[in-house]
């Protein structure tokens, strides 16, 4: 009986390592995730978060040009642990980042752009998960953190 328990534990460990490997090594087609966050049809509410002036996470108007605001967002995003740019650029006006969770390496994607708003600019960002149906609020928390760092 004891040998079976040991075998089951080893099999379970290999299964966990295999699943973790899949999440970390599954190919990412950057073009599929590099979406325009101003497209309101994107957000499904399942593991996603939307920042804009009329979104669930409200973006204030920042007293700077859209280009300057996007450059600041880019610096903040790239300073976020386990985050890298996968598509776009500040010069292009839209950037998509992938952020991985610490232990399992689940990838989340965040597409950002900025738009003119009065005499300044507004951030529009769409964060979403790749696997599963719930991110336990991680995307909203990340975007709230970015907004807090942007505010004076």
Secondary structure, DSSP 8 states (H G I E B T S, - for coil): -HHHHHHHHHHHHHHHHHHHHHHHHS---HHHH---TT-TTS--SSSEEEEETTSSEE--EESS-HHHHHHHHHHHHHHSTTEEEEEEETTTTEEEEEEE-TTT--EEEEEEEEEEETTEEEEEEEEEESSSS--TTHHHHHHHHHHHHH--
